Amino acid sequence: MNLLPKGIIVLTLCSCTTPSPSERVDVIGMNSFALAARYGTPASYQHQGEYLQLNYGSAAGGCQVIVLVDQQQRVAGWASTGKLCTAR
């Protein structure tokens, strides 16, 4: 059993800003339906082992958000990068 999925490492490496503690509380554990209501449809997605990586926004647009969703359809981790990313 792999206790540290590769996607978590990717999230750590991609994050250039640290989310505020209140933002982490708001997003971590959120179900995928609430996530879709908040962020809409992802620009792309890919499988990362037991997780689904959802990619929102774009680098060209100034803000990119990467979200990992577990098999129970809950947010397991996320990161954002870009000058135009603001706390949501």
URURFEN-V361358 format. One line per field, one symbol per residue. phi: phi as a letter, one per 20 degrees, with the letter a starting at -180 (. if undefined). Layout:
BEGIN
phi: ???
END
This chain:
BEGIN
phi: .eecfgfffgfffefdceffgffgffefnffffffffedneffabbecmeddedddmbffenbcddcddefemdfdabbcbpfefcfd
END
